[in-house]
Amino acid sequence: MSAPAPHHARSSALVLDEFRVDPAVGLTSEDARERLAAVGPNALPATGRRSAFERFLLQFHDVLIYVLLAAGVITALLGLYLDSGVIFCVLLINSF
């Protein structure tokens, strides 16, 4: 047995009938108060905000960035400081 289709995938007549709403009138103030008390507000849950430093660090959370970081470290170990400096500068510019 399959689950019923979500409301956005159903016909408008079916949804209006299920929620007992007249499309010409809509909800009365009393209906709205009752539904608010029964179901609660139509709001997304609050999420915690990330700090600016955390958002900055998340800019480096990508496979390509890891490859570039590794390339920068390897070129520095090989003594190619100009190349590694350019790679690290590109990474910093990209993060900002």
N, C-alpha and C positions, 0 to 999 in steps of 0.2 A: 504494500500500500504506500503510495507516494505522499509526501507532505503537500499541503495546499500551497498554491502559488502565492508569492508575496503580493501585498496590496498594489504595488506599482505595476504588476504584471496582469492584474485583473481588469475587467471592464469597469468603467465608472459606475454603471448602474448596479453592478453586483456589490461594489464597495459601499455605495450610498445606502443600499438596502441592508447590508451587514451592520453598518453603524447607525442605522435608523435616522437618516438625515434627509430632509426634503431639499432638493437642489434649488428650488425657487425661494425658500425661506432661509436655509442654513441652520445654524444652531441658535437657539435662544440663549439669553444670558444665563438663565437657570440651568439649561443643559450644559453649557460651558462650565459653570461652577461645579456641577455634579461630576462631570468628567475630569475636571482638574483635581477634585478631591479624591476620586477613585483611582486615577491613573498617574497623576502628577504632571508637572510641567513638561512641555515638549522642548527639552534642552539637552545639549550635549554635555557629558561630564567634564568638569574642569580638569585641566592637565597642568602639571607643574611646568614652569618656564625654565628654560636652560639659560645658564649664564653666558655672557659673551665669550668667555674663555672656552667654555665647553663647546659652543657652536664653532669657534675657531678650530679647535682640535678635531671636531667631526668633519671638517673639510678635508682632512688627511685620511679619512676612512674610506679608501677605495683601492682596488687592486692595482690600477695603473699608477696611483700615487706611491704605493709600496714598491713597485718596480722602479720608479724614478728615484725614490729614496735609496734603494739598494744600489742603483747605478751611481748615485752621488757618492755614496760611501766607498764603493769599489774604485771609482776614479780618484778619490782622495787618497786611498791606500796605495794606488799606483803612482801617486805623485803628480797627477794631472789636476792641480789645484784650480786652474782657471776653468776647466770643464766642470769640475764638481761645484765650483762657485756659481756658474751659470745655471746648473741644474737646480741647486738649492734656491737661487733667486727666482727661477721660474715657479718653483713650488710655492714660495712665499707669495709671489704676486697672484698666483692662482687662488690661494687661500683667502686673500683679501677681496 
